[in-house]
């Protein structure tokens, strides 16, 4: 029994012992499980990483296989764009004609140091792409929120030679192809050859390609003759040529130049003393005027300036660097004739070389700008284009679009409606509005009021139609004011410019009048028909314009019918062309009393003289004046605007059919007047007048741009002699009836308009 008891006890202890040994085994099993899971996770991540890398490599090769072939001719050629005329003929290749190249052995060490320091410090170490630079740029962008690029000089050369430089075109596919081509290029070309291609290719602003070209044009020197500051300026320009142009953006140019100098200092290419001396140098030191050796370019400069802007606005493409074929709407013959009319004495007797002319010719049925000039005796490359300038006053040329067109459209007035031309104040003020002759004609028809360019009826119509309706009407014609007032009935003055958004220019006025010519449809003016990219694809859709109905055809015809009388018997007889069906309007602006006190007014003094007119084919708006507004147009040269109009319109009209406008359905002619069908009644005479008894003793409300309309009627001394009567036209074609000299104002229409109350300080007031 005892043995049996011990045996049971032993077995119990053995089981207990066995149970105690199993516990450590379970703990090790759990550790193994965790390790196994971590290992699996690691292996999974490693596998995914490998897949990602392989996928990335596959995608890279998939993109790279379609990369363009390395063509040495493209490396050597410029990326300038070609401009074509409306008929498809090549006009010029922008920037290529005057390019000066430099050889690898002639690259100055100073220039090489500047370029490498600021653009690609590891240029001589990498194989075309620089992973260190890419990672550094990525980290910098992540930490600073900047947009630092990681492209090497070799990649930049590839991009300039084969691809678009626009940010929106920097796709993953493009970057892969660019990197692959850069590596291949480094295998076939030396570093010095690559650097030489780059120096000769980059765009340098002002229509210049290549750093040697820029050195010659900017400083009249070769690259090896430039000082350190000048070299740094050129080395920094390709980054953003227009933004860093030292001729127009001096502050930006200095900042960029100094960035280059700091990079050279950090790269131990210059000493601290050299750096200090160079940053202290005036950024315009040594700069000379840039002349254009391309004699053909002068004819098209202002037009091409707008072409470049339109391409950028509508496609985002850069004409300077994207190598585009640009098919414009320019009529070369018309453009050259316009240039010759404006810049020679063969057609017009100009008073001096300083008078400026801005003119825009538009095809009324398409909105295509067929000719334009924005300066006279100024052959600057991409110079200021006064044809799109909205800071000058177009005077009474606004009346058809601001007063009479809206009155016919919204009030359904007839041309035979009578209105009282009488003493009248701007509504809510005691400021009188004067007519050009400071007289009043009593009850007259709207036709007579516009033909004779009376100011009081125009202002009354503005008030009747209402500013909101007028703003809507003008908006339909592409014209806006920040805040339109009654003064805009006779003036294009605006209290805000905002680039060219507000106000009126030769371009805007020509496009607006074109809507009268074609029966009421407005076309946004277009300089470009289409562009073709380097890969052969065409973009015509970006420049396609469909007309928008701006007014009824009856409104357009009524305005046209009156403006035909302006040329045949009114204020625009100097623009008459024998036998040609045309319509038009004159415009003149005035000086303030304070400004007149500084001028000799014995022969008249006017800041702006304008003429705008049209045929069934073309619309043409011409502005004349001086860059210095305080240099006046005198009575002896008020004819110039209508002379320019007449000479160009005669030329372009000789090659198109001469047809009269057809009266649309919905109008009835009774005598000489037009009425909406079924609306004719006996003329009613307006007796309403806002003329107040205090108008005989009012004082002029001071303003920086007030004109004779705001002069006090109680002080004859404040009335400029130049506005006391209509000055005679000094140039009248043979076809002008002699009777008009006595019965109607002259072609200049001076003195027609009165000044607005509180006009803006940025532009003149009207006198017509």
C-alpha positions in Angstrom: 0.0 0.0 0.0 2.8 2.3 0.9 4.5 1.7 -2.4 1.2 2.3 -4.2 0.8 5.5 -2.3 4.2 6.7 -3.2 3.7 5.7 -6.7 0.5 7.9 -6.9 2.4 10.7 -5.2 5.3 10.4 -7.6 2.9 10.5 -10.5 1.2 13.6 -9.2 4.5 15.4 -8.6 5.6 14.3 -12.1 2.5 15.9 -13.6 2.9 19.0 -11.6 6.5 19.3 -12.6 5.5 18.7 -16.2 2.9 21.4 -16.0 5.5 23.9 -14.6 7.8 23.2 -17.6 5.1 24.1 -20.2 4.7 27.8 -19.1 8.1 29.0 -20.4 7.4 27.3 -23.7 4.2 29.4 -24.2 6.1 32.8 -23.6 8.7 32.0 -26.3 6.0 31.1 -28.7 4.4 34.5 -28.3 7.7 36.3 -28.9 8.2 34.2 -32.1 4.7 35.3 -33.3 5.5 39.0 -32.9 8.8 38.7 -34.6 7.2 36.7 -37.4 4.6 39.4 -37.9 7.2 42.2 -38.0 9.2 40.2 -40.4 6.2 39.7 -42.6 5.4 43.4 -42.5 9.0 44.3 -43.4 9.0 41.9 -46.2 5.7 43.2 -47.4 6.9 46.8 -47.3 10.1 45.7 -49.0 8.1 44.0 -51.7 5.8 46.9 -52.2 8.9 49.2 -52.4 10.4 47.0 -55.0 7.2 47.0 -56.9 7.0 50.8 -56.6 10.6 51.2 -57.8 10.1 48.8 -60.6 6.8 50.4 -61.6 8.5 53.8 -61.4 11.3 52.6 -63.6 8.8 51.1 -66.0 6.8 54.3 -66.1 10.0 56.2 -66.6 11.1 54.0 -69.5 7.6 54.1 -70.9 7.7 57.9 -71.0 11.3 58.1 -72.1 11.0 55.8 -75.1 8.9 58.5 -76.8 11.4 61.3 -76.2 12.3 63.3 -79.3 15.6 62.4 -81.0 18.6 64.5 -80.1 18.8 66.9 -83.1 21.9 69.1 -83.0 20.3 71.6 -85.3 17.7 72.3 -82.6 20.4 72.6 -79.9 22.0 75.3 -82.0 18.9 77.1 -83.3 17.0 79.8 -81.5 13.5 79.1 -80.1 12.2 82.3 -81.6 8.7 82.4 -83.0 7.5 83.1 -86.6 4.9 85.7 -87.4 2.6 85.2 -90.4 0.2 87.6 -92.1 -3.5 87.1 -92.6 -2.7 85.7 -96.1 -0.3 83.1 -94.7 2.9 84.9 -95.8 5.8 84.8 -93.3 6.5 88.3 -92.0 9.5 87.8 -89.7 11.1 85.3 -87.3 11.2 87.1 -84.0 14.7 87.4 -82.5 16.7 85.3 -84.9 18.1 87.8 -87.3 20.6 89.6 -85.1 21.8 86.7 -82.9 25.5 86.7 -82.3 27.1 83.4 -81.3 30.2 82.7 -79.2 32.5 79.7 -79.3 33.4 77.5 -76.4 37.0 78.9 -76.4 35.7 82.4 -76.2 33.5 82.0 -73.1 34.9 84.4 -70.4 35.8 82.6 -67.2 33.8 85.3 -65.3 30.6 84.5 -67.2 31.1 80.8 -66.8 31.6 81.2 -63.1 28.4 83.3 -62.8 26.2 80.9 -64.8 27.4 77.8 -63.0 27.2 79.4 -59.6 23.6 80.5 -59.9 22.1 77.8 -62.2 24.0 74.6 -61.6 26.8 74.5 -59.0 27.4 70.8 -59.6 27.4 71.1 -63.4 30.9 69.5 -63.8 30.1 66.6 -61.5 26.7 65.3 -62.6 25.7 63.2 -65.6 23.0 65.4 -66.9 20.6 65.0 -64.0 21.6 65.8 -60.4 19.9 63.6 -57.7 21.5 65.6 -54.9 20.1 68.9 -56.4 16.7 67.3 -56.9 16.5 66.1 -53.3 17.8 69.4 -52.0 15.2 71.3 -54.0 12.4 69.1 -52.8 13.4 69.5 -49.2 13.7 73.3 -49.7 10.3 73.5 -51.3 8.8 71.4 -48.6 10.2 73.5 -45.7 9.9 76.9 -47.3 6.9 76.5 -49.5 9.0 77.8 -52.4 9.2 76.5 -56.0 13.0 76.0 -56.3 13.8 74.0 -59.5 16.0 70.9 -59.6 16.9 71.1 -63.3 20.5 71.1 -64.3 21.9 73.4 -67.1 21.8 70.4 -69.4 18.1 69.8 -68.7 17.4 73.5 -69.2 19.1 73.3 -72.6 17.0 70.3 -73.5 13.9 72.1 -72.4 14.7 75.2 -74.4 15.5 73.2 -77.5 12.8 70.6 -77.6 9.9 71.5 -75.2 7.7 74.3 -74.0 8.9 76.3 -71.0 5.5 76.9 -69.6 4.8 75.7 -66.0 1.6 73.9 -67.0 3.5 71.8 -69.5 5.9 70.4 -66.8 4.2 67.0 -66.7 5.7 63.8 -65.3 6.0 62.5 -68.9 7.8 65.7 -70.0 10.2 65.6 -67.0 11.1 62.0 -67.6 11.8 62.7 -71.3 13.8 65.7 -70.4 16.0 63.8 -67.9 16.6 60.9 -70.3 17.6 63.3 -73.1 19.9 65.2 -70.7 21.8 62.0 -69.8 22.1 61.1 -73.4 23.3 64.5 -74.4 26.0 64.4 -71.7 27.2 61.2 -73.3 27.7 62.9 -76.7 28.7 66.4 -75.9 31.3 67.9 -73.6 30.4 70.2 -70.7 31.9 73.2 -72.6 29.8 72.4 -75.6 26.7 72.2 -73.6 27.5 75.5 -71.8 28.1 77.1 -75.2 24.8 76.0 -76.6 23.1 77.4 -73.5 24.8 80.8 -73.7 23.9 81.2 -77.4 20.3 80.0 -77.0 18.7 81.7 -74.0 16.2 84.5 -74.4 17.6 87.8 -72.9 14.5 90.2 -73.2 13.9 92.9 -75.7 13.6 90.4 -78.5 17.3 89.3 -78.1 18.6 85.7 -78.0 22.0 84.7 -76.8 24.2 86.4 -74.2 26.7 87.8 -76.8 23.8 89.5 -78.6 22.6 91.0 -75.3 26.1 92.2 -74.4 26.4 94.0 -77.8 22.9 95.5 -77.7 22.8 96.4 -74.0 26.4 97.7 -73.6 27.9 97.9 -77.0 30.6 95.5 -75.9 31.6 91.8 -76.2 31.1 89.5 -73.3 34.8 89.6 -72.3 34.7 93.4 -72.0 31.9 93.5 -69.4 32.6 94.2 -65.8 31.5 91.8 -63.0 28.2 93.5 -62.3 27.2 93.6 -66.0 28.2 89.9 -66.4 26.1 88.9 -63.4 23.2 90.8 -64.8 23.3 88.9 -68.1 23.9 85.6 -66.3 20.7 86.1 -64.3 18.4 87.2 -67.1 17.4 83.8 -68.6 15.6 82.9 -65.4 12.8 85.5 -66.1 13.9 87.8 -69.0 10.9 90.2 -68.9 10.7 90.4 -65.2 14.4 91.2 -64.9 14.7 93.5 -67.9 17.0 96.3 -66.7 15.3 98.8 -69.1 11.9 98.5 -67.5 12.2 96.7 -64.2 15.3 98.2 -62.6 14.5 97.1 -59.1 13.9 93.5 -60.0 16.9 93.4 -62.3 19.2 94.6 -59.4 17.8 92.0 -57.0 18.4 89.2 -59.5 21.9 90.5 -60.4 22.8 90.6 -56.7 21.5 87.0 -56.3 24.0 85.9 -58.9 26.8 87.8 -57.2 26.0 86.2 -53.9 26.0 82.8 -55.5 29.4 83.6 -56.9 30.7 84.7 -53.5 29.3 81.6 -51.8 30.9 79.4 -54.5 34.2 81.2 -53.9 34.5 82.6 -57.4 34.8 86.2 -56.3 36.1 87.9 -53.2 34.1 89.9 -50.6 35.6 93.2 -52.0 34.6 92.3 -55.5 31.1 91.4 -54.3 30.7 94.7 -52.4 31.9 96.7 -55.3 29.6 95.0 -57.8 26.4 95.2 -55.8 27.1 98.9 -55.3 27.1 99.5 -59.1 24.0 101.1 -60.6 22.1 98.4 -62.5 21.7 100.7 -65.5 25.4 101.5 -65.6 26.6 101.3 -69.2 23.2 100.5 -70.7 22.6 102.0 -74.2 19.5 102.5 -76.2 18.5 99.4 -78.1 18.1 99.8 -81.8 16.5 97.3 -84.2 18.5 96.2 -87.2 15.4 94.6 -88.8 14.0 97.4 -91.0 10.7 95.4 -91.6 10.0 95.1 -87.8 9.3 98.8 -87.5 6.1 98.5 -89.5 4.7 95.9 -87.1 6.1 96.6 -83.7 2.9 97.9 -82.0 0.8 95.2 -83.6 3.2 92.4 -82.6 3.3 93.7 -79.1 -0.4 92.9 -78.8 0.0 89.6 -80.5 2.5 88.5 -77.9 0.1 89.6 -75.1 -2.9 87.8 -76.7 -1.0 84.6 -77.1 0.1 84.7 -73.5 -3.4 85.6 -72.2 -5.3 82.9 -74.2 -2.8 80.0 -74.2 -0.2 80.7 -71.5 2.5 80.2 -74.1 5.6 82.3 -74.3 6.3 83.7 -77.7 10.0 84.3 -76.7 10.8 80.8 -75.7 8.2 78.4 -77.1 9.1 78.6 -80.8 5.5 79.2 -82.1 4.2 79.8 -85.6 1.8 82.6 -85.1 -0.8 83.3 -87.8 -2.0 86.9 -87.2 -4.9 88.9 -88.7 -2.7 91.6 -90.0 -3.1 93.0 -93.5 0.5 93.8 -94.4 -0.4 96.3 -97.1 -2.8 98.2 -94.9 -0.3 98.1 -92.0 2.6 99.5 -94.1 0.4 102.2 -95.6 -0.7 103.2 -92.1 2.9 103.3 -90.9 3.8 105.5 -93.9 0.8 107.8 -93.4 1.8 108.3 -89.8 5.6 108.4 -90.1 6.2 110.4 -93.3 5.1 113.7 -94.8 3.8 112.2 -98.0 0.2 112.2 -97.0 -0.3 114.6 -94.1 1.2 117.9 -93.0 2.2 117.3 -89.4 3.0 120.3 -87.1 6.2 118.7 -85.7 7.9 115.4 -85.1 6.6 115.0 -81.6 2.9 114.8 -82.3 1.7 111.2 -81.7 -0.9 109.1 -83.5 -2.8 106.0 -82.4 -5.0 104.2 -84.9 -6.8 100.8 -85.1 -8.4 99.3 -88.2 -10.9 96.4 -87.6 -12.8 94.1 -90.0 -16.4 94.9 -88.9 -17.7 91.4 -89.7 -15.1 89.4 -87.8 -13.5 91.7 -85.2 -10.1 91.0 -86.7 -7.6 93.8 -86.1 -6.1 94.2 -89.6 -3.8 97.2 -88.9 -2.8 99.2 -85.9 -0.2 101.8 -84.9 0.4 103.2 -81.4 3.3 105.6 -81.9 4.8 108.0 -84.3 8.6 108.5 -85.0 9.4 105.8 -82.5 11.1 102.7 -83.8 11.7 101.1 -80.3 11.4 97.3 -80.1 8.1 96.4 -78.5 7.5 100.1 -77.6 4.6 101.6 -75.9 1.4 101.1 -77.9 -0.9 104.2 -77.5 -3.6 102.4 -79.5 -4.5 100.4 -76.4 -4.0 103.3 -73.9 -7.2 104.2 -72.0 -5.8 107.3 -70.2 -6.7 109.8 -72.8 -10.1 111.4 -73.6 -12.0 110.5 -76.7 -14.4 113.4 -76.4 -17.6 113.4 -78.4 -16.9 110.1 -80.2 -18.5 108.6 -77.1 -21.9 110.2 -77.9 -23.1 107.5 -80.3 -22.3 104.6 -78.0 -23.1 106.3 -74.7 -26.2 108.5 -75.5 -27.8 108.1 -78.8 -27.4 104.3 -79.3 -28.9 103.6 -75.8 -31.7 106.2 -76.4 -32.7 104.4 -79.6 -32.4 101.0 -78.0 -34.1 101.6 -74.6 -36.4 104.6 -75.2 -37.2 103.6 -78.7 -36.7 107.2 -79.8 -36.7 108.2 -83.4 -34.1 110.3 -85.1 -36.8 112.9 -85.6 -37.6 113.3 -81.9 -37.0 116.8 -80.8 -35.1 117.9 -77.7 -34.5 121.3 -76.2 -31.0 122.6 -76.4 -31.0 125.1 -73.6 -29.0 126.2 -70.6 -28.6 123.0 -68.5 -26.8 121.9 -65.4 -25.4 118.5 -64.5 -28.2 116.8 -62.5 -27.9 117.5 -58.8 -25.4 120.3 -59.2 -25.2 123.9 -60.2 -22.5 123.1 -62.8 -23.6 124.1 -66.3 -22.9 122.2 -69.5 -21.9 124.3 -72.4 -22.0 123.6 -76.1 -18.9 124.1 -78.2 -20.1 127.5 -79.4 -21.5 128.5 -76.0 -24.9 128.9 -77.7 -28.2 127.1 -77.6 -30.3 126.0 -80.6 -33.6 125.5 -78.9 -35.8 122.6 -80.1 -33.8 120.4 -82.5 -34.1 116.8 -83.6 -31.8 114.1 -82.2 -30.3 113.9 -85.7 -29.3 117.6 -85.6 -28.1 117.3 -82.1 -25.6 114.6 -82.9 -24.6 115.9 -86.3 -23.8 119.2 -84.7 -22.4 117.5 -81.6 -24.4 119.4 -79.1 -23.5 118.6 -75.5 -26.7 119.5 -73.7 -28.9 117.1 -75.6 -26.4 114.3 -75.1 -26.4 114.9 -71.3 -30.2 115.0 -71.2 -30.4 111.7 -73.1 -27.9 110.1 -70.7 -30.2 111.1 -67.8 -33.3 109.8 -69.5 -31.9 106.4 -70.4 -30.2 106.0 -67.0 -26.7 105.0 -66.0 -27.6 101.3 -65.5 -29.0 100.9 -69.0 -26.1 102.8 -70.5 -23.6 100.6 -68.6 -25.3 97.5 -70.0 -25.2 98.9 -73.5 -21.5 99.8 -73.2 -20.7 96.4 -71.7 -22.1 94.8 -74.8 -19.6 96.8 -76.8 -16.6 95.8 -74.6 -16.4 99.1 -72.7 -16.6 99.6 -69.0 -16.3 102.4 -66.5 -15.6 101.8 -62.8 -18.4 104.3 -62.0 -20.2 105.9 -64.9 -21.6 109.3 -64.4 -23.5 111.9 -66.4 -20.3 113.5 -67.4 -19.5 110.4 -69.5 -22.2 111.5 -71.8 -19.6 113.6 -73.5 -16.3 112.2 -72.2 -14.4 109.0 -71.7 -12.9 110.2 -68.5 -12.8 107.5 -65.8 -11.9 107.6 -62.1 -10.0 104.2 -62.4 -7.9 102.7 -65.1 -6.9 99.2 -63.9 -4.6 98.4 -66.8 -6.9 98.8 -69.8 -10.1 97.5 -68.2 -11.8 100.8 -67.8 -12.1 103.7 -70.2 -11.7 103.9 -73.9 -8.8 103.4 -76.3 -8.5 103.5 -80.1 -8.8 99.7 -80.1 -12.0 99.7 -78.0 -13.6 102.5 -79.9 -13.0 100.9 -83.3 -14.5 97.6 -82.1 -17.5 99.4 -80.6 -18.2 101.3 -83.8 -17.8 98.1 -85.8 -21.1 96.9 -84.1 -22.9 99.9 -85.7 -21.4 99.0 -89.1 -22.5 95.3 -89.1 -26.0 95.7 -87.8 -25.5 95.4 -84.0 -23.1 92.5 -83.4 -20.0 93.0 -81.2 -16.9 91.0 -81.8 -14.0 91.0 -79.4 -11.0 92.4 -81.3 -8.6 89.7 -82.3 -4.9 89.9 -83.4 -4.3 86.2 -83.8 -6.0 83.6 -86.0 -4.2 80.5 -84.8 -0.8 79.2 -83.5 1.1 76.1 -84.4 3.4 74.5 -81.8 6.7 72.9 -82.4 5.2 69.4 -82.6 2.9 70.5 -85.4 -0.3 70.7 -83.5 -2.6 73.7 -84.2 -4.6 75.8 -81.7 -7.3 77.7 -83.4 -10.0 77.3 -80.8 -8.3 79.6 -78.3 -8.7 82.5 -80.8 -12.1 81.7 -82.1 -14.6 84.5 -81.5 -18.4 84.4 -82.0 -20.1 87.7 -82.2 -22.6 88.7 -79.5 -25.7 90.8 -80.2 -25.1 94.2 -78.7 -28.1 96.1 -80.0 -31.0 95.8 -82.4 -30.3 96.2 -86.0 -32.7 99.2 -86.0 -30.6 100.9 -83.4 -27.4 100.3 -85.3 -28.9 101.6 -88.6 -30.3 104.8 -86.9 -27.0 105.7 -85.5 -25.2 105.0 -88.8 -27.8 107.1 -90.7 -27.0 110.1 -88.5 -23.2 109.6 -88.6 -23.3 109.5 -92.4 -24.6 113.1 -92.1 -21.7 114.0 -89.7 -19.3 113.4 -92.6 -21.4 114.8 -95.4 -22.5 118.0 -93.7 -21.6 118.0 -90.0 -18.4 118.3 -88.0 -16.6 115.5 -89.9 -16.5 116.9 -93.4 -12.7 116.7 -93.5 -13.0 112.9 -93.4 -15.2 112.8 -96.5 -14.1 110.4 -99.3 -15.8 111.1 -102.7 -18.3 108.3 -103.4 -17.6 106.2 -100.4 -20.4 105.1 -98.1 -19.2 105.8 -94.6 -20.2 107.2 -91.2 -18.1 108.8 -88.4 -17.8 111.1 -85.5 -15.3 113.7 -84.2 -14.0 114.2 -80.7 -12.0 116.8 -78.8 -10.9 117.3 -75.2 -10.1 120.4 -73.2 -7.7 121.7 -70.6 -8.7 123.0 -67.2 -8.5 126.7 -66.4 -5.3 126.2 -64.4 -3.7 124.4 -67.3 -4.9 126.9 -69.8 -3.2 129.6 -67.7 0.1 127.9 -68.4 -0.4 127.7 -72.1 -0.4 130.0 -75.1 -4.1 129.8 -76.2 -4.0 132.4 -79.0 -4.0 129.6 -81.6 -6.2 127.2 -79.7 -5.1 124.5 -77.2 -6.5 121.0 -77.1 -5.0 117.9 -75.4 -6.7 115.3 -77.7 -8.3 115.3 -81.1 -10.1 112.1 -82.3 -11.9 110.8 -85.3 -13.7 107.5 -85.5 -15.6 106.2 -88.5 -16.6 103.1 -90.5 -17.8 101.6 -93.7 -19.7 98.3 -94.2 -16.3 96.7 -94.3 -13.9 98.5 -91.9 -14.0 100.4 -88.6 -11.2 102.9 -87.9 -10.5 105.0 -84.8 -7.7 107.6 -84.7 -6.4 109.5 -81.8 -3.9 112.4 -81.9 -2.1 114.3 -79.2 1.3 114.5 -77.5 2.9 112.3 -74.9 3.2 115.3 -72.7 -0.4 116.3 -72.3 0.6 119.9 -71.6 1.8 120.2 -75.2 -1.4 121.2 -77.0 -2.8 120.6 -80.4 -3.4 124.0 -82.0 -6.0 125.1 -84.5 -3.6 124.7 -87.3 -3.3 120.9 -86.8 -6.8 119.8 -85.5 -7.2 118.2 -89.0 -4.6 115.5 -88.4 -6.9 112.8 -86.9 -9.4 113.0 -89.7 -6.6 113.2 -92.3 -5.2 109.9 -91.0 -8.6 108.4 -91.1 -9.3 109.6 -94.6 -6.0 108.5 -96.1 -6.1 104.9 -94.6 -9.8 104.4 -95.2 -9.5 105.5 -98.8 -6.7 103.0 -99.3 -8.3 99.9 -97.7 -11.7 100.7 -99.3 -10.3 100.7 -102.8 -10.0 96.9 -102.7 -13.5 96.0 -101.3 -17.0 96.5 -102.6 -18.5 99.9 -101.9 -22.1 99.3 -100.8 -24.6 101.3 -98.8 -26.3 100.0 -95.6 -29.7 98.4 -96.1 -32.5 99.7 -93.9 -33.7 96.8 -91.7 -37.3 95.7 -91.3 -38.9 97.5 -88.4 -37.9 101.0 -89.5 -39.8 103.6 -91.5 -38.3 106.7 -93.1 -40.5 109.8 -93.1 -38.7 112.6 -94.8 -35.2 112.4 -93.6 -36.0 110.9 -90.2 -36.2 107.3 -89.1 -39.0 105.8 -86.9 -39.6 102.4 -85.5 -42.5 100.9 -87.5 -45.8 102.1 -86.3 -44.4 104.6 -83.8 -44.5 107.8 -85.9 -46.4 110.7 -84.3 -46.1 114.4 -84.8 -42.9 115.6 -83.2 -43.4 116.6 -79.6 -41.3 119.5 -78.2 -39.5 119.1 -74.9 -39.7 122.0 -72.6 -38.0 120.4 -69.7 -34.9 122.2 -68.4 -32.8 121.8 -65.4 -31.4 125.2 -65.9 -31.7 127.0 -62.6 -31.9 130.7 -61.9 -28.6 130.4 -60.0 -26.8 129.3 -63.2 -25.9 132.8 -64.0 -23.9 133.2 -60.9 -22.5 129.8 -60.3 -18.9 129.2 -59.7 -16.7 126.5 -61.3 -16.4 123.4 -59.2 -12.6 122.9 -59.0 -11.2 119.7 -60.3 -7.9 118.5 -61.7 -9.4 117.9 -65.2 -12.3 120.2 -65.6 -13.0 121.7 -69.0 -14.8 124.6 -70.4 -18.2 123.1 -69.7 -17.6 123.7 -66.0 -16.4 127.3 -66.4 -18.4 129.9 -64.7 -20.7 131.8 -67.0 -20.3 134.9 -64.8 -16.7 135.2 -65.5 -15.8 135.7 -69.2 -12.2 135.8 -68.3 -12.3 132.1 -67.4 -13.6 131.2 -70.9 -10.6 130.2 -73.0 -10.5 132.0 -76.3 -9.8 128.7 -78.0 -13.3 127.5 -77.2 -15.2 130.7 -78.0 -15.8 129.6 -81.5 -15.2 126.6 -83.7 -11.7 126.7 -85.1 -11.5 126.3 -88.9 -10.3 123.1 -90.4 -6.9 123.6 -91.9 -7.0 120.6 -94.3 -10.1 120.0 -96.4 -10.3 117.6 -99.3 -11.6 118.9 -102.7 -14.8 117.0 -102.3 -15.9 118.9 -99.1 -18.7 121.2 -100.0 -17.6 124.8 -99.5 -20.9 125.7 -98.0 -20.1 123.6 -94.9 -17.4 126.1 -93.9 -20.0 128.6 -93.0 -22.9 126.5 -91.9 -21.2 123.8 -89.9 -18.3 123.4 -87.5 -15.0 122.4 -88.9 -13.5 119.0 -89.1 -11.8 119.3 -85.8 -15.1 119.8 -83.9 -13.1 121.6 -81.2 -15.0 123.1 -78.3 -17.9 120.7 -78.6 -17.8 119.1 -75.2 -18.0 120.3 -71.7 -16.3 119.0 -68.8 -17.7 116.6 -66.3 -18.3 117.5 -62.7 -15.4 116.2 -60.6 -13.6 114.4 -63.4 -10.9 111.9 -62.6 -7.4 113.2 -62.1 -5.9 110.6 -64.4 -7.4 111.8 -67.7 -8.5 114.9 -69.6 -12.0 116.3 -70.0 -13.7 116.8 -73.3 -14.1 120.0 -75.2 -16.1 118.6 -78.0 
